[in-house]
Each structure stands twice: as structure tokens, then as C-alpha cells.
Amino acid sequence: MNVSFKASFARDLQKIANANILKRIQMVIEQVEQAQDLQSVDNLKKLKIGNVYYRIRVGSYRIGLLIEDNLVTFVRCLHRKDFYRYFP
């Protein structure tokens, strides 16, 4: 799948201090890049708000995605306590 990143996603990654979580997020990004369809991505869940917003669970963090056609945009990566406040 084609992948793009928003500036907010990059800012969120810079705020994460845990190296283990950052490594797991990198693995998720690689898995999404190599995926042929949405069903092959682990821990992917469609959000009830709109038909294009998804989230991936990485420990206590959530990655917010916007999926349109064959383009996956990584929008946010926040702790679960803040994720639903700022995404979508």
C-alpha cells in the first residue's frame, strides 16, 4: 500500500521516550507498507466516526490512520488516554 505521513505523526513520535514502543511502531509501519489489503494488518480497527478512519493498537499507544483508496496516511500516534481526544 502507498504510505504517507502527516507532520503531526512525526511530532508525536518525537515525544515518545520508550525505545521499545518506537521499535514496535516502526514494525507496524513496515507491515502496513508491505500489506496488500487491510485484512493483513494486525490490530487494525475501523473507527465509528466516518468510513475512512482506522486505528492500530501498539501497547498503550494508538496509531491513527486515514485510508482512502490505496493511500494510507499516518495521522497521529498518541497514548490511549489522549488518542480519542485528538483523533480524528
PDB file as gemmi writes it, atoms N, CA and C in Angstrom:
CRYST1    1.000    1.000    1.000  90.00  90.00  90.00 P 1                      
ATOM      1  N   MET A   1       0.839  -1.177   0.000  1.00  0.00           N  
ATOM      2  CA  MET A   1       0.000   0.000   0.000  1.00  0.00           C  
ATOM      3  C   MET A   1       0.887   1.243   0.000  1.00  0.00           C  
ATOM      4  N   ASN A   2       0.385   2.312  -0.570  1.00  0.00           N  
ATOM      5  CA  ASN A   2       1.104   3.578  -0.559  1.00  0.00           C  
ATOM      6  C   ASN A   2       0.926   4.233   0.804  1.00  0.00           C  
ATOM      7  N   VAL A   3       2.004   4.784   1.333  1.00  0.00           N  
ATOM      8  CA  VAL A   3       2.001   5.316   2.692  1.00  0.00           C  
ATOM      9  C   VAL A   3       2.479   6.758   2.674  1.00  0.00           C  
ATOM     10  N   SER A   4       1.818   7.607   3.468  1.00  0.00           N  
ATOM     11  CA  SER A   4       2.281   8.975   3.677  1.00  0.00           C  
ATOM     12  C   SER A   4       2.161   9.296   5.163  1.00  0.00           C  
ATOM     13  N   PHE A   5       2.840  10.344   5.588  1.00  0.00           N  
ATOM     14  CA  PHE A   5       2.880  10.711   7.000  1.00  0.00           C  
ATOM     15  C   PHE A   5       2.555  12.194   7.146  1.00  0.00           C  
ATOM     16  N   LYS A   6       1.709  12.515   8.105  1.00  0.00           N  
ATOM     17  CA  LYS A   6       1.413  13.910   8.429  1.00  0.00           C  
ATOM     18  C   LYS A   6       2.477  14.424   9.396  1.00  0.00           C  
ATOM     19  N   ALA A   7       2.640  15.734   9.454  1.00  0.00           N  
ATOM     20  CA  ALA A   7       3.603  16.343  10.366  1.00  0.00           C  
ATOM     21  C   ALA A   7       3.231  16.060  11.821  1.00  0.00           C  
ATOM     22  N   SER A   8       1.950  15.958  12.109  1.00  0.00           N  
ATOM     23  CA  SER A   8       1.514  15.666  13.481  1.00  0.00           C  
ATOM     24  C   SER A   8       1.989  14.284  13.929  1.00  0.00           C  
ATOM     25  N   PHE A   9       2.043  13.329  13.004  1.00  0.00           N  
ATOM     26  CA  PHE A   9       2.531  11.989  13.333  1.00  0.00           C  
ATOM     27  C   PHE A   9       4.014  12.045  13.709  1.00  0.00           C  
ATOM     28  N   ALA A  10       4.804  12.796  12.949  1.00  0.00           N  
ATOM     29  CA  ALA A  10       6.236  12.922  13.245  1.00  0.00           C  
ATOM     30  C   ALA A  10       6.458  13.607  14.595  1.00  0.00           C  
ATOM     31  N   ARG A  11       5.674  14.632  14.887  1.00  0.00           N  
ATOM     32  CA  ARG A  11       5.795  15.315  16.191  1.00  0.00           C  
ATOM     33  C   ARG A  11       5.451  14.374  17.336  1.00  0.00           C  
ATOM     34  N   ASP A  12       4.407  13.573  17.143  1.00  0.00           N  
ATOM     35  CA  ASP A  12       4.015  12.623  18.188  1.00  0.00           C  
ATOM     36  C   ASP A  12       5.118  11.603  18.448  1.00  0.00           C  
ATOM     37  N   LEU A  13       5.779  11.134  17.390  1.00  0.00           N  
ATOM     38  CA  LEU A  13       6.862  10.159  17.559  1.00  0.00           C  
ATOM     39  C   LEU A  13       8.036  10.746  18.329  1.00  0.00           C  
ATOM     40  N   GLN A  14       8.333  12.023  18.117  1.00  0.00           N  
ATOM     41  CA  GLN A  14       9.445  12.659  18.818  1.00  0.00           C  
ATOM     42  C   GLN A  14       9.192  12.759  20.319  1.00  0.00           C  
ATOM     43  N   LYS A  15       7.934  12.762  20.724  1.00  0.00           N  
ATOM     44  CA  LYS A  15       7.591  12.884  22.142  1.00  0.00           C  
ATOM     45  C   LYS A  15       7.624  11.552  22.883  1.00  0.00           C  
ATOM     46  N   ILE A  16       7.708  10.437  22.155  1.00  0.00           N  
ATOM     47  CA  ILE A  16       7.718   9.118  22.788  1.00  0.00           C  
ATOM     48  C   ILE A  16       9.147   8.790  23.216  1.00  0.00           C  
ATOM     49  N   ALA A  17       9.343   8.535  24.504  1.00  0.00           N  
ATOM     50  CA  ALA A  17      10.680   8.274  25.036  1.00  0.00           C  
ATOM     51  C   ALA A  17      11.016   6.787  25.084  1.00  0.00           C  
ATOM     52  N   ASN A  18      10.021   5.928  25.069  1.00  0.00           N  
ATOM     53  CA  ASN A  18      10.228   4.491  25.209  1.00  0.00           C  
ATOM     54  C   ASN A  18      10.738   3.898  23.892  1.00  0.00           C  
ATOM     55  N   ALA A  19      11.967   3.398  23.883  1.00  0.00           N  
ATOM     56  CA  ALA A  19      12.572   2.850  22.666  1.00  0.00           C  
ATOM     57  C   ALA A  19      11.861   1.589  22.195  1.00  0.00           C  
ATOM     58  N   ASN A  20      11.346   0.796  23.121  1.00  0.00           N  
ATOM     59  CA  ASN A  20      10.628  -0.421  22.755  1.00  0.00           C  
ATOM     60  C   ASN A  20       9.357  -0.090  21.966  1.00  0.00           C  
ATOM     61  N   ILE A  21       8.621   0.911  22.406  1.00  0.00           N  
ATOM     62  CA  ILE A  21       7.404   1.330  21.701  1.00  0.00           C  
ATOM     63  C   ILE A  21       7.761   1.872  20.322  1.00  0.00           C  
ATOM     64  N   LEU A  22       8.823   2.654  20.228  1.00  0.00           N  
ATOM     65  CA  LEU A  22       9.232   3.195  18.926  1.00  0.00           C  
ATOM     66  C   LEU A  22       9.605   2.082  17.950  1.00  0.00           C  
ATOM     67  N   LYS A  23      10.261   1.043  18.457  1.00  0.00           N  
ATOM     68  CA  LYS A  23      10.625  -0.091  17.607  1.00  0.00           C  
ATOM     69  C   LYS A  23       9.377  -0.819  17.118  1.00  0.00           C  
ATOM     70  N   ARG A  24       8.402  -0.991  18.009  1.00  0.00           N  
ATOM     71  CA  ARG A  24       7.150  -1.657  17.619  1.00  0.00           C  
ATOM     72  C   ARG A  24       6.368  -0.818  16.609  1.00  0.00           C  
ATOM     73  N   ILE A  25       6.401   0.507  16.760  1.00  0.00           N  
ATOM     74  CA  ILE A  25       5.730   1.386  15.795  1.00  0.00           C  
ATOM     75  C   ILE A  25       6.400   1.272  14.436  1.00  0.00           C  
ATOM     76  N   GLN A  26       7.728   1.201  14.406  1.00  0.00           N  
ATOM     77  CA  GLN A  26       8.453   1.022  13.145  1.00  0.00           C  
ATOM     78  C   GLN A  26       8.053  -0.290  12.474  1.00  0.00           C  
ATOM     79  N   MET A  27       7.886  -1.344  13.260  1.00  0.00           N  
ATOM     80  CA  MET A  27       7.463  -2.629  12.701  1.00  0.00           C  
ATOM     81  C   MET A  27       6.052  -2.538  12.119  1.00  0.00           C  
ATOM     82  N   VAL A  28       5.169  -1.791  12.772  1.00  0.00           N  
ATOM     83  CA  VAL A  28       3.808  -1.607  12.262  1.00  0.00           C  
ATOM     84  C   VAL A  28       3.836  -0.844  10.943  1.00  0.00           C  
ATOM     85  N   ILE A  29       4.661   0.191  10.858  1.00  0.00           N  
ATOM     86  CA  ILE A  29       4.771   0.965   9.617  1.00  0.00           C  
ATOM     87  C   ILE A  29       5.242   0.070   8.479  1.00  0.00           C  
ATOM     88  N   GLU A  30       6.248  -0.758   8.734  1.00  0.00           N  
ATOM     89  CA  GLU A  30       6.737  -1.680   7.704  1.00  0.00           C  
ATOM     90  C   GLU A  30       5.662  -2.684   7.309  1.00  0.00           C  
ATOM     91  N   GLN A  31       4.882  -3.164   8.277  1.00  0.00           N  
ATOM     92  CA  GLN A  31       3.816  -4.122   7.977  1.00  0.00           C  
ATOM     93  C   GLN A  31       2.751  -3.481   7.091  1.00  0.00           C  
ATOM     94  N   VAL A  32       2.401  -2.223   7.354  1.00  0.00           N  
ATOM     95  CA  VAL A  32       1.400  -1.534   6.539  1.00  0.00           C  
ATOM     96  C   VAL A  32       1.937  -1.302   5.131  1.00  0.00           C  
ATOM     97  N   GLU A  33       3.214  -0.940   5.013  1.00  0.00           N  
ATOM     98  CA  GLU A  33       3.809  -0.719   3.691  1.00  0.00           C  
ATOM     99  C   GLU A  33       3.793  -1.988   2.850  1.00  0.00           C  
ATOM    100  N   GLN A  34       3.999  -3.138   3.464  1.00  0.00           N  
ATOM    101  CA  GLN A  34       4.073  -4.401   2.738  1.00  0.00           C  
ATOM    102  C   GLN A  34       2.711  -5.055   2.546  1.00  0.00           C  
ATOM    103  N   ALA A  35       1.677  -4.540   3.188  1.00  0.00           N  
ATOM    104  CA  ALA A  35       0.353  -5.168   3.142  1.00  0.00           C  
ATOM    105  C   ALA A  35      -0.289  -4.993   1.771  1.00  0.00           C  
ATOM    106  N   GLN A  36      -0.968  -6.038   1.325  1.00  0.00           N  
ATOM    107  CA  GLN A  36      -1.705  -5.982   0.067  1.00  0.00           C  
ATOM    108  C   GLN A  36      -3.129  -5.475   0.289  1.00  0.00           C  
ATOM    109  N   ASP A  37      -3.697  -5.748   1.459  1.00  0.00           N  
ATOM    110  CA  ASP A  37      -5.042  -5.299   1.788  1.00  0.00           C  
ATOM    111  C   ASP A  37      -5.139  -5.050   3.293  1.00  0.00           C  
ATOM    112  N   LEU A  38      -6.252  -4.505   3.736  1.00  0.00           N  
ATOM    113  CA  LEU A  38      -6.419  -4.140   5.142  1.00  0.00           C  
ATOM    114  C   LEU A  38      -6.482  -5.339   6.071  1.00  0.00           C  
ATOM    115  N   GLN A  39      -6.962  -6.472   5.590  1.00  0.00           N  
ATOM    116  CA  GLN A  39      -7.112  -7.648   6.443  1.00  0.00           C  
ATOM    117  C   GLN A  39      -5.771  -8.221   6.895  1.00  0.00           C  
ATOM    118  N   SER A  40      -4.695  -7.904   6.206  1.00  0.00           N  
ATOM    119  CA  SER A  40      -3.394  -8.457   6.565  1.00  0.00           C  
ATOM    120  C   SER A  40      -2.649  -7.612   7.606  1.00  0.00           C  
ATOM    121  N   VAL A  41      -3.252  -6.522   8.073  1.00  0.00           N  
ATOM    122  CA  VAL A  41      -2.628  -5.671   9.085  1.00  0.00           C  
ATOM    123  C   VAL A  41      -3.160  -6.076  10.458  1.00  0.00           C  
ATOM    124  N   ASP A  42      -2.253  -6.380  11.394  1.00  0.00           N  
ATOM    125  CA  ASP A  42      -2.643  -6.798  12.743  1.00  0.00           C  
ATOM    126  C   ASP A  42      -3.152  -5.611  13.560  1.00  0.00           C  
ATOM    127  N   ASN A  43      -4.104  -5.877  14.454  1.00  0.00           N  
ATOM    128  CA  ASN A  43      -4.645  -4.899  15.408  1.00  0.00           C  
ATOM    129  C   ASN A  43      -5.264  -3.673  14.750  1.00  0.00           C  
ATOM    130  N   LEU A  44      -5.713  -3.792  13.515  1.00  0.00           N  
ATOM    131  CA  LEU A  44      -6.353  -2.684  12.813  1.00  0.00           C  
ATOM    132  C   LEU A  44      -7.848  -2.709  13.102  1.00  0.00           C  
ATOM    133  N   LYS A  45      -8.389  -1.566  13.503  1.00  0.00           N  
ATOM    134  CA  LYS A  45      -9.818  -1.491  13.815  1.00  0.00           C  
ATOM    135  C   LYS A  45     -10.398  -0.225  13.199  1.00  0.00           C  
ATOM    136  N   LYS A  46     -11.538  -0.381  12.552  1.00  0.00           N  
ATOM    137  CA  LYS A  46     -12.228   0.752  11.951  1.00  0.00           C  
ATOM    138  C   LYS A  46     -12.930   1.544  13.044  1.00  0.00           C  
ATOM    139  N   LEU A  47     -12.810   2.875  12.986  1.00  0.00           N  
ATOM    140  CA  LEU A  47     -13.482   3.722  13.962  1.00  0.00           C  
ATOM    141  C   LEU A  47     -14.898   4.033  13.496  1.00  0.00           C  
ATOM    142  N   LYS A  48     -15.777   4.289  14.434  1.00  0.00           N  
ATOM    143  CA  LYS A  48     -17.179   4.526  14.103  1.00  0.00           C  
ATOM    144  C   LYS A  48     -17.404   5.877  13.439  1.00  0.00           C  
ATOM    145  N   ILE A  49     -16.490   6.819  13.636  1.00  0.00           N  
ATOM    146  CA  ILE A  49     -16.619   8.143  13.040  1.00  0.00           C  
ATOM    147  C   ILE A  49     -16.096   8.086  11.605  1.00  0.00           C  
ATOM    148  N   GLY A  50     -16.969   8.124  10.645  1.00  0.00           N  
ATOM    149  CA  GLY A  50     -16.568   8.115   9.242  1.00  0.00           C  
ATOM    150  C   GLY A  50     -16.151   6.733   8.784  1.00  0.00           C  
ATOM    151  N   ASN A  51     -16.014   6.584   7.499  1.00  0.00           N  
ATOM    152  CA  ASN A  51     -15.643   5.297   6.917  1.00  0.00           C  
ATOM    153  C   ASN A  51     -14.170   5.212   6.556  1.00  0.00           C  
ATOM    154  N   VAL A  52     -13.399   6.247   6.818  1.00  0.00           N  
ATOM    155  CA  VAL A  52     -12.012   6.260   6.369  1.00  0.00           C  
ATOM    156  C   VAL A  52     -11.004   6.270   7.515  1.00  0.00           C  
ATOM    157  N   TYR A  53     -11.469   6.323   8.762  1.00  0.00           N  
ATOM    158  CA  TYR A  53     -10.567   6.409   9.907  1.00  0.00           C  
ATOM    159  C   TYR A  53     -10.396   5.045  10.571  1.00  0.00           C  
ATOM    160  N   TYR A  54      -9.130   4.709  10.855  1.00  0.00           N  
ATOM    161  CA  TYR A  54      -8.785   3.442  11.485  1.00  0.00           C  
ATOM    162  C   TYR A  54      -7.782   3.716  12.590  1.00  0.00           C  
ATOM    163  N   ARG A  55      -7.604   2.726  13.470  1.00  0.00           N  
ATOM    164  CA  ARG A  55      -6.561   2.811  14.489  1.00  0.00           C  
ATOM    165  C   ARG A  55      -5.865   1.473  14.611  1.00  0.00           C  
ATOM    166  N   ILE A  56      -4.594   1.529  14.984  1.00  0.00           N  
ATOM    167  CA  ILE A  56      -3.805   0.334  15.253  1.00  0.00           C  
ATOM    168  C   ILE A  56      -3.324   0.442  16.695  1.00  0.00           C  
ATOM    169  N   ARG A  57      -3.503  -0.618  17.455  1.00  0.00           N  
ATOM    170  CA  ARG A  57      -3.084  -0.648  18.856  1.00  0.00           C  
ATOM    171  C   ARG A  57      -1.648  -1.139  18.942  1.00  0.00           C  
ATOM    172  N   VAL A  58      -0.809  -0.356  19.622  1.00  0.00           N  
ATOM    173  CA  VAL A  58       0.587  -0.727  19.878  1.00  0.00           C  
ATOM    174  C   VAL A  58       0.818  -0.535  21.369  1.00  0.00           C  
ATOM    175  N   GLY A  59       0.592  -1.582  22.139  1.00  0.00           N  
ATOM    176  CA  GLY A  59       0.705  -1.478  23.591  1.00  0.00           C  
ATOM    177  C   GLY A  59      -0.332  -0.507  24.115  1.00  0.00           C  
ATOM    178  N   SER A  60       0.114   0.512  24.855  1.00  0.00           N  
ATOM    179  CA  SER A  60      -0.816   1.513  25.370  1.00  0.00           C  
ATOM    180  C   SER A  60      -0.917   2.722  24.446  1.00  0.00           C  
ATOM    181  N   TYR A  61      -0.317   2.639  23.273  1.00  0.00           N  
ATOM    182  CA  TYR A  61      -0.386   3.705  22.278  1.00  0.00           C  
ATOM    183  C   TYR A  61      -1.319   3.310  21.147  1.00  0.00           C  
ATOM    184  N   ARG A  62      -1.857   4.319  20.467  1.00  0.00           N  
ATOM    185  CA  ARG A  62      -2.725   4.099  19.322  1.00  0.00           C  
ATOM    186  C   ARG A  62      -2.191   4.912  18.150  1.00  0.00           C  
ATOM    187  N   ILE A  63      -2.197   4.297  16.968  1.00  0.00           N  
ATOM    188  CA  ILE A  63      -1.802   4.982  15.742  1.00  0.00           C  
ATOM    189  C   ILE A  63      -3.075   5.264  14.960  1.00  0.00           C  
ATOM    190  N   GLY A  64      -3.300   6.529  14.634  1.00  0.00           N  
ATOM    191  CA  GLY A  64      -4.479   6.920  13.875  1.00  0.00           C  
ATOM    192  C   GLY A  64      -4.163   6.969  12.392  1.00  0.00           C  
ATOM    193  N   LEU A  65      -4.999   6.296  11.598  1.00  0.00           N  
ATOM    194  CA  LEU A  65      -4.788   6.209  10.157  1.00  0.00           C  
ATOM    195  C   LEU A  65      -5.975   6.784   9.408  1.00  0.00           C  
ATOM    196  N   LEU A  66      -5.691   7.346   8.247  1.00  0.00           N  
ATOM    197  CA  LEU A  66      -6.706   7.775   7.301  1.00  0.00           C  
ATOM    198  C   LEU A  66      -6.464   6.970   6.037  1.00  0.00           C  
ATOM    199  N   ILE A  67      -7.439   6.158   5.635  1.00  0.00           N  
ATOM    200  CA  ILE A  67      -7.252   5.268   4.488  1.00  0.00           C  
ATOM    201  C   ILE A  67      -8.249   5.646   3.407  1.00  0.00           C  
ATOM    202  N   GLU A  68      -7.722   6.093   2.279  1.00  0.00           N  
ATOM    203  CA  GLU A  68      -8.537   6.441   1.118  1.00  0.00           C  
ATOM    204  C   GLU A  68      -7.943   5.762  -0.102  1.00  0.00           C  
ATOM    205  N   ASP A  69      -8.776   5.005  -0.817  1.00  0.00           N  
ATOM    206  CA  ASP A  69      -8.346   4.232  -1.979  1.00  0.00           C  
ATOM    207  C   ASP A  69      -7.182   3.333  -1.578  1.00  0.00           C  
ATOM    208  N   ASN A  70      -6.005   3.534  -2.152  1.00  0.00           N  
ATOM    209  CA  ASN A  70      -4.840   2.703  -1.832  1.00  0.00           C  
ATOM    210  C   ASN A  70      -3.787   3.512  -1.068  1.00  0.00           C  
ATOM    211  N   LEU A  71      -4.178   4.669  -0.518  1.00  0.00           N  
ATOM    212  CA  LEU A  71      -3.259   5.533   0.206  1.00  0.00           C  
ATOM    213  C   LEU A  71      -3.559   5.477   1.700  1.00  0.00           C  
ATOM    214  N   VAL A  72      -2.543   5.128   2.481  1.00  0.00           N  
ATOM    215  CA  VAL A  72      -2.654   5.091   3.940  1.00  0.00           C  
ATOM    216  C   VAL A  72      -1.863   6.270   4.491  1.00  0.00           C  
ATOM    217  N   THR A  73      -2.545   7.150   5.233  1.00  0.00           N  
ATOM    218  CA  THR A  73      -1.899   8.310   5.828  1.00  0.00           C  
ATOM    219  C   THR A  73      -1.836   8.122   7.336  1.00  0.00           C  
ATOM    220  N   PHE A  74      -0.629   8.134   7.880  1.00  0.00           N  
ATOM    221  CA  PHE A  74      -0.432   8.064   9.329  1.00  0.00           C  
ATOM    222  C   PHE A  74      -0.642   9.474   9.870  1.00  0.00           C  
ATOM    223  N   VAL A  75      -1.671   9.648  10.716  1.00  0.00           N  
ATOM    224  CA  VAL A  75      -2.063  10.978  11.164  1.00  0.00           C  
ATOM    225  C   VAL A  75      -1.562  11.275  12.570  1.00  0.00           C  
ATOM    226  N   ARG A  76      -1.822  10.390  13.536  1.00  0.00           N  
ATOM    227  CA  ARG A  76      -1.435  10.618  14.918  1.00  0.00           C  
ATOM    228  C   ARG A  76      -0.900   9.345  15.546  1.00  0.00           C  
ATOM    229  N   CYS A  77      -0.086   9.500  16.602  1.00  0.00           N  
ATOM    230  CA  CYS A  77       0.392   8.387  17.414  1.00  0.00           C  
ATOM    231  C   CYS A  77       0.454   8.889  18.854  1.00  0.00           C  
ATOM    232  N   LEU A  78      -0.571   8.531  19.624  1.00  0.00           N  
ATOM    233  CA  LEU A  78      -0.715   9.064  20.974  1.00  0.00           C  
ATOM    234  C   LEU A  78      -0.998   7.959  21.977  1.00  0.00           C  
ATOM    235  N   HIS A  79      -0.758   8.269  23.254  1.00  0.00           N  
ATOM    236  CA  HIS A  79      -1.149   7.364  24.330  1.00  0.00           C  
ATOM    237  C   HIS A  79      -2.662   7.227  24.309  1.00  0.00           C  
ATOM    238  N   ARG A  80      -3.154   6.097  24.728  1.00  0.00           N  
ATOM    239  CA  ARG A  80      -4.585   5.822  24.604  1.00  0.00           C  
ATOM    240  C   ARG A  80      -5.454   6.799  25.384  1.00  0.00           C  
ATOM    241  N   LYS A  81      -4.910   7.387  26.451  1.00  0.00           N  
ATOM    242  CA  LYS A  81      -5.700   8.351  27.226  1.00  0.00           C  
ATOM    243  C   LYS A  81      -5.925   9.653  26.452  1.00  0.00           C  
ATOM    244  N   ASP A  82      -5.040   9.970  25.512  1.00  0.00           N  
ATOM    245  CA  ASP A  82      -5.157  11.198  24.723  1.00  0.00           C  
ATOM    246  C   ASP A  82      -5.648  10.956  23.303  1.00  0.00           C  
ATOM    247  N   PHE A  83      -5.545   9.734  22.832  1.00  0.00           N  
ATOM    248  CA  PHE A  83      -5.797   9.451  21.420  1.00  0.00           C  
ATOM    249  C   PHE A  83      -7.201   9.853  20.976  1.00  0.00           C  
ATOM    250  N   TYR A  84      -8.196   9.441  21.711  1.00  0.00           N  
ATOM    251  CA  TYR A  84      -9.573   9.675  21.288  1.00  0.00           C  
ATOM    252  C   TYR A  84      -9.998  11.134  21.483  1.00  0.00           C  
ATOM    253  N   ARG A  85      -9.193  11.904  22.204  1.00  0.00           N  
ATOM    254  CA  ARG A  85      -9.447  13.333  22.357  1.00  0.00           C  
ATOM    255  C   ARG A  85      -8.965  14.109  21.125  1.00  0.00           C  
ATOM    256  N   TYR A  86      -7.866  13.661  20.506  1.00  0.00           N  
ATOM    257  CA  TYR A  86      -7.247  14.411  19.420  1.00  0.00           C  
ATOM    258  C   TYR A  86      -7.395  13.774  18.043  1.00  0.00           C  
ATOM    259  N   PHE A  87      -7.950  12.596  17.958  1.00  0.00           N  
ATOM    260  CA  PHE A  87      -8.118  11.927  16.661  1.00  0.00           C  
ATOM    261  C   PHE A  87      -9.535  11.422  16.548  1.00  0.00           C  
ATOM    262  N   PRO A  88     -10.229  11.531  15.470  1.00  0.00           N  
ATOM    263  CA  PRO A  88      -9.868  12.229  14.227  1.00  0.00           C  
ATOM    264  C   PRO A  88     -10.032  13.658  14.407  1.00  0.00           C  
TER     265      PRO A  88                                                      
END                                                                             
